[in-house]
Amino acid sequence: MSAPARGLYLVTPEMADGERLLAQCAEALAGGAALLQYRSKHTDAGLRRAQATAMLALARRHGVPLIINDDIDLALAIGADGAHIGRDDGDVASARAHLGAGRILGVSCYDTLDRARDAAAAGADYVAFGAMFPSATKPGAVRAPLSILTRAVQELDVPVAAIGGITLDNAGALIAAGASLLAVVSDVFDDPEPGRRSAAYQPLFGTGTGKYRGNEERI
């Protein structure tokens, strides 16, 4: 499976209440998304596996690939579509070999173009830069300039994702700079209507009108 070339990349918020998390994700996915990432730093491995398994079933119903953050073993165990790794998760070539050729591998490159070059050469399916703006999810994250998106698009043959503090107000600037995937957490999931919020991003990618008819799916 290859990474989607363009679209909204939903990243789940940290939430122990699996039923509420699934309900929010169902609504957000109904608004439109190219990718869904399950991200949880919870120490309870059983909880993480249960949430990820339920998230995979939900993603399948919406026809959206599910990516597991920082845990290739979990991705393989539940049959997810891929994994996303950062600088503390080992080298990219080893991750590629462990994950296998048939699943998506994303790599966080922060503000470093050299890391993105190396990641693409080692088999990453997409590279992610950020935080692009101040982020409530990672307030201490290093900031990346808009120019790094443009340079990455010019040099690399993989989709370029932007993450960190992304909102509808600043998303257009990221796309203009070259980002083809926008990874969003708070701006969608903190909204009282996640489906409407995710739908509002779709015109930026030419994939929808921004209108949201609601999510009739029962969890």
C-alpha positions as CSV (number, residue, x, y, z in Angstrom):
1,M,0.0,0.0,0.0
2,S,1.3,3.5,-0.9
3,A,0.7,6.6,1.1
4,P,-2.0,8.9,-0.1
5,A,-0.5,11.8,-2.1
6,R,-2.7,14.5,-0.7
7,G,-5.3,15.2,2.0
8,L,-6.2,15.7,5.6
9,Y,-4.2,13.4,7.9
10,L,-6.1,13.0,11.2
11,V,-4.1,12.2,14.3
12,T,-6.0,11.0,17.3
13,P,-5.9,12.9,20.6
14,E,-4.7,11.2,23.8
15,M,-7.8,9.7,25.4
16,A,-8.3,6.8,27.8
17,D,-12.0,6.7,27.1
18,G,-12.0,4.4,24.1
19,E,-15.8,4.7,23.3
20,R,-15.6,8.5,23.2
21,L,-12.4,8.4,21.2
22,L,-14.0,6.1,18.6
23,A,-17.1,8.3,18.4
24,Q,-15.0,11.4,17.8
25,C,-13.0,9.6,15.1
26,A,-16.1,8.3,13.4
27,E,-17.5,11.8,13.1
28,A,-14.2,13.3,12.0
29,L,-13.7,10.5,9.3
30,A,-17.2,11.2,8.0
31,G,-16.1,14.7,7.2
32,G,-13.2,13.4,5.1
33,A,-9.6,12.3,5.5
34,A,-6.8,10.7,3.6
35,L,-5.1,9.1,6.5
36,L,-5.8,8.3,10.2
37,Q,-3.0,7.9,12.8
38,Y,-3.6,6.3,16.1
39,R,-1.3,8.1,18.6
40,S,-1.3,7.1,22.2
41,K,1.5,7.3,24.9
42,H,-0.6,5.4,27.4
43,T,1.4,2.9,29.4
44,D,-1.3,0.3,29.4
45,A,-0.4,-1.9,26.4
46,G,-3.8,-3.7,26.6
47,L,-5.7,-0.5,26.3
48,R,-3.6,0.7,23.4
49,R,-4.1,-2.6,21.5
50,A,-7.9,-2.5,22.2
51,Q,-8.2,1.1,21.0
52,A,-6.0,0.5,17.9
53,T,-8.0,-2.6,17.0
54,A,-11.3,-0.7,17.2
55,M,-9.7,2.2,15.3
56,L,-8.6,-0.2,12.5
57,A,-12.2,-1.5,12.0
58,L,-13.5,2.1,11.9
59,A,-10.8,3.1,9.4
60,R,-11.7,0.1,7.2
61,R,-15.3,1.1,7.1
62,H,-14.3,4.6,5.9
63,G,-11.8,3.3,3.4
64,V,-9.0,5.2,5.1
65,P,-5.5,3.7,5.9
66,L,-4.7,3.4,9.6
67,I,-1.1,4.3,10.8
68,I,0.2,3.5,14.2
69,N,2.4,6.0,15.9
70,D,5.8,4.9,17.3
71,D,4.9,1.1,17.5
72,I,5.7,-1.1,14.6
73,D,5.0,-4.2,16.6
74,L,1.5,-3.1,17.4
75,A,0.9,-2.1,13.8
76,L,1.9,-5.6,12.7
77,A,0.0,-7.4,15.5
78,I,-3.4,-5.8,14.5
79,G,-2.8,-5.7,10.8
80,A,-2.7,-1.9,10.5
81,D,-1.8,-0.3,7.2
82,G,1.5,1.2,8.5
83,A,3.5,3.0,11.2
84,H,4.9,6.4,11.8
85,I,8.3,6.7,13.6
86,G,10.3,9.5,15.1
87,R,14.0,10.1,15.9
88,D,13.8,7.9,19.1
89,D,12.3,4.8,17.3
90,G,15.4,3.4,15.6
91,D,16.8,3.9,12.1
92,V,14.5,4.1,9.1
93,A,16.0,1.2,7.2
94,S,15.5,-1.2,10.1
95,A,11.9,0.0,10.5
96,R,11.3,-0.5,6.8
97,A,12.6,-4.0,7.0
98,H,10.6,-4.8,10.1
99,L,7.3,-3.3,8.8
100,G,7.7,-5.0,5.4
101,A,7.2,-3.6,1.9
102,G,3.5,-3.8,1.9
103,R,2.8,-1.2,4.6
104,I,3.1,2.6,4.8
105,L,6.1,4.0,6.7
106,G,6.0,7.7,7.7
107,V,9.0,9.4,9.3
108,S,9.1,12.6,11.5
109,C,11.9,14.9,10.2
110,Y,11.2,17.9,12.4
111,D,13.2,20.8,10.9
112,T,15.9,18.7,9.2
113,L,15.9,18.2,5.5
114,D,18.9,15.8,5.7
115,R,16.8,13.5,7.8
116,A,14.1,13.6,5.2
117,R,16.5,12.8,2.4
118,D,17.9,9.9,4.4
119,A,14.4,8.7,5.3
120,A,13.2,8.7,1.7
121,A,16.3,6.9,0.5
122,A,15.8,4.2,3.2
123,G,12.2,3.5,2.2
124,A,9.9,6.1,3.9
125,D,6.6,6.5,2.1
126,Y,6.1,10.0,3.3
127,V,8.1,12.5,5.4
128,A,6.7,14.9,8.0
129,F,8.0,18.3,9.1
130,G,7.0,20.4,12.2
131,A,5.9,21.8,14.4
132,M,5.0,24.3,11.8
133,F,3.2,26.5,14.3
134,P,2.9,26.5,18.1
135,S,1.3,23.2,19.1
136,A,-0.9,22.5,22.1
137,T,-0.2,18.8,21.6
138,K,3.6,19.3,21.8
139,P,4.2,22.7,23.2
140,G,8.0,22.2,23.4
141,A,8.4,20.9,19.8
142,V,11.0,22.4,17.6
143,R,9.7,24.8,14.9
144,A,10.2,24.2,11.2
145,P,10.1,27.0,8.6
146,L,7.7,27.0,5.7
147,S,10.6,27.0,3.3
148,I,11.6,23.4,4.3
149,L,8.3,22.2,2.8
150,T,9.1,23.8,-0.5
151,R,12.7,22.4,-0.6
152,A,11.5,18.9,0.3
153,V,8.9,18.9,-2.5
154,Q,11.6,20.0,-4.9
155,E,14.1,17.4,-3.9
156,L,12.1,14.3,-2.8
157,D,9.8,11.9,-4.6
158,V,7.5,11.2,-1.6
159,P,4.5,13.1,-0.1
160,V,5.4,15.8,2.3
161,A,3.3,16.2,5.5
162,A,3.2,19.2,7.8
163,I,2.2,18.9,11.4
164,G,2.0,21.1,14.5
165,G,-0.5,23.8,15.3
166,I,-2.4,23.5,12.0
167,T,-5.7,25.2,11.7
168,L,-8.0,26.2,8.9
169,D,-6.6,29.7,9.2
170,N,-3.0,28.7,8.4
171,A,-3.5,25.5,6.4
172,G,-3.6,27.4,3.1
173,A,-0.1,28.7,3.6
174,L,1.3,25.2,4.2
175,I,-0.3,23.9,1.0
176,A,1.1,26.9,-0.9
177,A,4.5,26.1,0.5
178,G,4.3,22.5,-0.8
179,A,2.7,20.3,1.9
180,S,0.4,17.7,0.4
181,L,-0.7,16.1,3.7
182,L,-1.8,18.2,6.7
183,A,-1.6,16.3,10.0
184,V,-4.1,17.8,12.4
185,V,-5.1,16.9,16.0
186,S,-6.5,19.8,18.1
187,D,-8.2,21.8,15.4
188,V,-10.5,18.9,14.5
189,F,-10.8,17.0,17.7
190,D,-11.2,20.0,20.0
191,D,-14.1,21.3,17.8
192,P,-17.6,20.5,19.1
193,E,-18.3,19.1,15.6
194,P,-15.3,17.2,14.4
195,G,-17.0,16.1,11.2
196,R,-17.9,19.6,10.2
197,R,-14.3,20.8,10.9
198,S,-12.7,18.0,8.9
199,A,-15.1,18.7,6.0
200,A,-14.0,22.3,6.0
201,Y,-10.5,21.2,5.1
202,Q,-11.6,19.3,2.0
203,P,-11.8,22.2,-0.4
204,L,-8.1,23.0,0.2
205,F,-7.3,19.7,-1.4
206,G,-10.0,19.8,-4.1
207,T,-11.7,16.8,-2.6
208,G,-15.0,18.2,-1.3
209,T,-17.3,21.2,-0.9
210,G,-16.8,21.7,2.8
211,K,-20.4,20.7,3.4
212,Y,-21.0,18.0,6.1
213,R,-24.1,15.9,6.1
214,G,-23.4,14.3,9.5
215,N,-22.3,10.9,10.6
216,E,-25.0,8.3,10.7
217,E,-22.7,5.4,11.7
218,R,-23.3,3.7,14.9
219,I,-20.3,2.7,17.0
